[in-house]
Amino acid sequence: MSGFIAIEGVIGVGKTTLTHALAERLEAGIVLEAVEENPFLAQFYKDRAR
């Protein structure tokens, strides 16, 4: 059986850590988002209190 698992959440909650743990446990590959191309991160880090 094959398929995909999508993991999403707010910044800093451990998505990448969970992804790596699942990949190891399931012997699966990982496809990560290219954060350099995310147009929203600069605005987030500019005003974290919001």
Stockholm file with secondary structure:
# STOCKHOLM 1.0

chainA/1-50         MSGFIAIEGVIGVGKTTLTHALAERLEAGIVLEAVEENPFLAQFYKDRAR
#=GR chainA/1-50 SS CCCCCCCCCSTTSSHHHHHHHHHHHHTCCCCCCCGGGCTTHHHHHHTTTC
#=GC SS_cons        CCCCCCCCCSTTSSHHHHHHHHHHHHTCCCCCCCGGGCTTHHHHHHTTTC
//
